[in-house]
Amino acid sequence: MYKFLIAFSLILAVFMIPSLAEALRWQHDLMASHQWWRLLTGNFTHTNTYHLGMNLAGLWVICHLFQAKVKPLASAIVILSIAIGVGLLFTDTNIYYGLSGVLHGLFAMYAYQEIAAGKRSSWFLLAGLAIKLTAENSGLVSISTAELINARVSTESHLIGSITGLAIALLAPKILKLRKL
C-alpha cells in the first residue's frame, strides 16, 4: 500500500508543474474541444502546495484508517474521478482542481463497507459525513479553506464523490457475484 501511496503522491506533486496543471485541470469549456482526459486528471491537479498537502494527508489517513488495499483503491480512485468529472459538467463549475471529492467518495465507500461487514459504529462516520455535506451545501458554514487553497471549495465534488462512493460500496459486491457466474 505504501509504495502505491508514495508513487501516487509523487505523481500528484509532478502535476503541480504549471504547464502540466494547465493541461490536466478540469475545465468546462475545454470539454467541448474533446479534451475528455480532464474528466479524470482534473482531480489530480491542485492550486498550490497547501491544497496538495491537505489532500495527500487526507488520502494517507483514509488509507491507514480503513486499511485500504491497492487494487480496489486504485480502481475506486479512477471511478470516483471520472464520476466527479462528469458530474461537474452539470454544475456551474468552470475550473476544478483537487482530490477532495475523491476523498469524500473513498471515505463514504470504506465506511459503508465496514457497516456491511458488521461494524455498526461506522454508521457514525456516515452520519458525520452526511452532516458535513448538508452544512457545506446549504451555506450554513463558512468554508475558510478557500483562502488557504486560493480557490473556491467545490462542495459539489464532495457531494458527487460521496454519492458515488456509496454506490461503489453497494454495487461492487453484486458485480463481483455476477463475475463468478
C-alpha positions in Angstrom: 0.0 0.0 0.0 2.7 2.5 1.0 4.5 2.1 -2.4 1.3 3.0 -4.2 0.7 6.0 -1.9 4.3 7.2 -2.4 4.1 6.8 -6.2 0.7 8.5 -6.4 1.8 11.3 -4.1 4.8 11.9 -6.4 2.7 11.9 -9.5 0.4 14.5 -7.9 3.4 16.6 -7.0 4.7 16.4 -10.6 1.2 17.6 -11.7 1.9 20.8 -9.8 4.2 21.9 -12.6 2.2 24.9 -14.0 2.2 23.7 -17.7 1.1 20.2 -16.7 -1.5 21.5 -14.3 -3.0 23.7 -17.0 -3.1 20.8 -19.5 -4.7 18.4 -17.0 -7.0 20.5 -14.8 -10.8 20.1 -15.2 -12.1 23.0 -17.3 -15.7 23.0 -18.5 -15.2 24.9 -21.8 -12.4 22.6 -22.9 -14.6 19.5 -22.7 -16.4 20.9 -25.8 -13.0 20.7 -27.5 -12.9 16.9 -26.9 -10.3 17.2 -24.1 -12.0 14.4 -22.2 -8.9 13.3 -20.2 -9.7 16.3 -18.0 -12.7 14.4 -16.5 -10.1 12.1 -14.8 -7.0 14.3 -14.5 -8.7 17.3 -13.1 -8.9 15.5 -9.7 -5.1 15.1 -9.7 -4.2 18.8 -10.1 -4.0 21.3 -7.2 -3.9 25.0 -6.8 -0.9 25.2 -4.5 1.2 23.1 -2.1 -1.2 23.7 0.8 -4.0 22.2 -1.3 -1.9 19.3 -2.4 -0.6 18.7 1.1 -4.1 18.7 2.7 -5.4 16.3 0.0 -2.5 13.9 0.3 -2.7 13.9 4.1 -6.4 13.1 3.8 -5.6 10.2 1.4 -3.0 8.7 3.6 -5.2 9.0 6.7 -8.2 7.4 4.9 -6.0 4.5 3.6 -4.5 3.9 7.0 -7.8 4.2 8.9 -9.6 1.8 6.6 -6.6 -0.4 5.8 -7.1 0.1 2.1 -5.8 -2.5 -0.4 -4.0 -1.2 -3.5 -6.1 -2.7 -6.4 -9.6 -1.7 -5.1 -8.2 1.7 -4.0 -6.8 2.4 -7.4 -10.0 1.3 -9.2 -12.1 3.4 -6.8 -9.9 6.5 -7.4 -10.4 6.2 -11.2 -14.1 5.5 -11.0 -14.7 8.4 -8.5 -12.5 10.8 -10.5 -14.4 10.1 -13.7 -17.8 10.3 -11.9 -16.9 13.6 -10.4 -15.5 14.9 -13.7 -18.8 14.0 -15.4 -21.0 15.2 -12.6 -19.3 18.7 -12.5 -20.4 19.2 -16.1 -23.9 19.6 -14.8 -23.0 22.3 -12.3 -21.9 26.0 -12.7 -18.2 25.0 -12.1 -15.8 26.4 -14.7 -12.5 25.1 -13.4 -11.9 22.4 -10.9 -8.7 21.3 -9.1 -8.3 18.8 -6.3 -8.8 15.3 -4.9 -11.3 16.2 -2.1 -14.3 14.9 -4.0 -12.4 11.6 -4.4 -11.5 11.6 -0.7 -15.2 12.1 0.3 -16.1 9.2 -2.0 -13.4 6.9 -0.5 -14.5 7.8 3.0 -18.1 7.0 2.2 -17.2 3.8 0.4 -15.0 2.4 3.1 -17.4 3.5 5.9 -20.2 1.6 4.2 -18.1 -1.4 3.6 -17.3 -1.5 7.3 -21.1 -1.3 8.1 -21.8 -4.1 5.6 -19.1 -6.2 7.4 -20.9 -5.7 10.7 -19.1 -2.7 12.2 -22.1 -0.8 13.4 -20.1 2.1 14.8 -19.2 3.1 11.2 -22.8 4.4 11.0 -21.4 7.4 13.0 -18.8 8.0 10.2 -21.6 8.1 7.6 -23.8 10.3 9.8 -20.9 12.7 10.3 -20.3 12.8 6.6 -24.0 13.5 5.9 -24.0 16.4 8.4 -20.8 17.8 6.8 -22.3 17.6 3.3 -25.6 19.1 4.4 -23.8 22.0 6.2 -21.4 22.9 3.4 -24.0 22.5 0.6 -26.7 24.6 2.4 -24.4 27.5 3.1 -24.7 27.1 6.9 -21.0 27.1 7.4 -18.2 29.4 6.1 -15.6 27.4 4.2 -12.3 29.1 5.3 -10.2 26.6 3.4 -10.8 28.6 0.3 -8.4 31.3 1.4 -5.7 28.7 2.0 -6.0 26.9 -1.3 -6.7 30.1 -3.4 -9.8 28.6 -4.9 -13.5 28.1 -4.1 -14.1 24.8 -2.3 -16.1 22.6 -4.6 -18.8 21.3 -2.3 -20.5 19.8 -5.4 -17.5 17.5 -5.9 -17.8 16.4 -2.3 -21.4 15.5 -2.8 -20.9 13.8 -6.1 -17.9 11.8 -4.7 -19.8 10.8 -1.6 -22.8 9.5 -3.6 -20.5 7.7 -6.0 -18.5 6.1 -3.1 -21.7 4.8 -1.6 -22.8 3.5 -5.0 -19.5 1.7 -5.4 -19.8 0.1 -1.9 -23.4 -1.0 -2.6 -22.8 -2.3 -6.2 -19.3 -3.8 -6.0 -20.3 -7.0 -4.1 -23.2 -7.6 -6.6 -20.9 -7.1 -9.6 -18.3 -9.5 -8.1 -21.0 -12.1 -7.6 -22.0 -11.8 -11.2 -18.4 -12.2 -12.4 -18.2 -15.5 -10.6 -21.2 -17.0 -12.5 
